[in-house]
Amino acid sequence: MNRRPVRRRIAVAATATAVLAAGTLALGTGAAGAEARGKGGKHAKPVTKAQVLGLFDRWNAALQTGDPDKVADLYAKDAVLLPTVSNQVRTDRAAIVDYFEHFLRNKPVGTKVESVVNILDRDTVIDTGVYEFTLTDHGTGQKSTVKARYTYAYEKQPNGTWLIVNHHSSKMPQG
C-alpha cells in the first residue's frame, strides 16, 4: 500500500483549509473595518455631554421660529414623538408637523430643569430629564407653565447631523 497519495491528500486538504480560514478572516476584518468607517470610524471624535445638551437648544430655537417644518426637520424620517399635550402617537413627518402646528400657536419656550445624558456610542445618545415650557394662550395672551418629563433619543446620521429618533414628553403628575 502506497501512503504517498494519502499524505498528499491530507496536505492538500490542510492547505485548502488554511487558505479558506485566512480568506474568511480577511473578509471579516474588512467588513468590520467598513462598519466602523460607516459609523465614524476609530478616528471620529466622540460626542460630548455639552454637545448633546446643545441639541435641545437647537430644538428649542426651532420652536422659537414658529415654523413646524423647521422643528420637524430635527426628527428622523422614522422618528416617534409622544408629545406632552396630545394623546396621539406621532410616527411620521406629517403627524409630527401636525402636532407642532398646534403646539407652536402657544409660543412655547422651553427651559431644562434637570438633565441626564447617556452616551451609548459615537452615534447614539439619550437625553432624559425634566423641562418646563412657558406657554402663551393664543386667544387671551395669558401665560402658563407646564412642567414635563422628557426623553430624547438621538442618532448621528451619515452626513454627521444629529436627529431625534424618539421623543417622549409627559406632563409631571401632580403631587
N, C-alpha and C positions, 0 to 999 in steps of 0.2 A: 504494500500500500504506500503510495507516494503522498507525503504530508505537505509537500510544497504548495499544491493548489489550495489546500485548506488554509494554510498560513497566509497565502496571498489574498484569499477572500476576506479573512479576518482583518488584514492590514488595510485593504481597500475599504471595508465597512467602517473601520475605526477612523480612517482619513475622511471619509464622507461625513461621518457623524461630527467630527471636529469642525469641518468646513461649514456644515449646516448650523452648528451651535454658534460659531463665530459670526456667521451672517445674521442669525436671529438676534444676537447680542448687539451687533452694529445697527440693525434695524430698530430695535427697541430703544437704544441710546439716541438715535436720530429722531425718533418720534417724540421721546421725552424732551429733547432739546427744542424741537419745534413747538411743543406745547408750552414750554417755559417761555420761548420767544413770543408766542401769541399772547401770553399773559403779562408781558412786560419784561420777561427775562430776568436773569440774575443781576443785571446792571440797572434795572429800573429802581428809582428811589421809592422807598416805602412811604405810604401816606402817613401824615402826622395827625394827631388829635386836633390840632389847630386847624388843619385843612378840612377835616371832617366837620368841625363846628362851623367853618365858613360856608359849608354847603347849605346850612339853614339860613344864613344871612343872605345868600344868593336867592333862595326860595322866597324869603320874606321881602326882599327887594322886588322880586317879580310880582308879589301881591300888590305892592305899592303902585305898580303901573296901572292897575285896574284892568289889565288885559288877560282874560282867561287863557288865551292861546299861549302867551308868554309863560304863564305858570305851568300849563300842560306840557310845554317844551322841556321841562325839567324832569318829566316822568318818562320811563322807558316805554316802548311800544306795547309791551305786555304787562305793564305795571298794574298793581292792585291798590286802590285807595279805599280805605274805610274811614270816611270823614267824620268830623266832630258833630256837625249839625245836619246830618242826613242819615236816614236809616238804610239807604241804598248802597250796596257794594258796587264800586266803580271798577270795571275791568278792561276798559278800552279808552282810547283818547277821547272819543265823542262824549262818553259818560263823565270823564274827568273834566273836560271843558264845561259841560253842562253844570256840574257841581260848582265850579269856580265862577261861572256866570252869575249864579245866585249868591254865593258866599261873598264875592267881591263887592256886591251892592252895599254891604255893611262896612266897607272901608277897613278891613281888618289890619291891625298892626300887632305882630307877634313879638313876644319877649320870652326868652328862655328863663326858667326859674331854676331848673336843675337838669343836668345832662350827664349821661354815662355813655362813653364811646367805646365800642368793641371793634377793634381792627381784626377781622377774621383772616385776611390775607391781603396781598397787594391790590386786589381788585374788588374786595367785598368788605363793606363796613356797616355797622349798625349804630345808630344814634338813638338813644332812648332816654326819656325823662319827662319833665313837666314843663309846659309853657302856658302863657296867658295871651289871650287876644283881647285887645280893646276894639270894640265894635261900635259903629255909629249907625243908629237906626235911620234908614234912608227916607223914612216918612217924617219922623219927628226931630231927627238930629240928636236925639238923646244917646249918650254913651253908656256902654255897659262893658263888663269884663267877664270873660269866660276862661276858666282855668281848666286845662285838659292834660291828660297823659298822652304821650306820643311815642311812636317808634317809626323811624325812617331806616329802611334798608337800601343801601346804595351799591351799585355796581359800576365799575370803571369800564367804559365802552372801548372798543378797539381804537377809536380816534383819540382816546385819552380823557374824554368828558365823563364826569360822574353823573349818573342819572338815578332817580328814585325808582326802585323796583317794587317796593312795598311801603305804604304809608298808612299807619293806623293812628287815629286820634280819637280819644273818647273823653267826654266831659267828666271831670272829677266827681265822684259820688259825694253827696252831702253827708256831713257827719263829722 
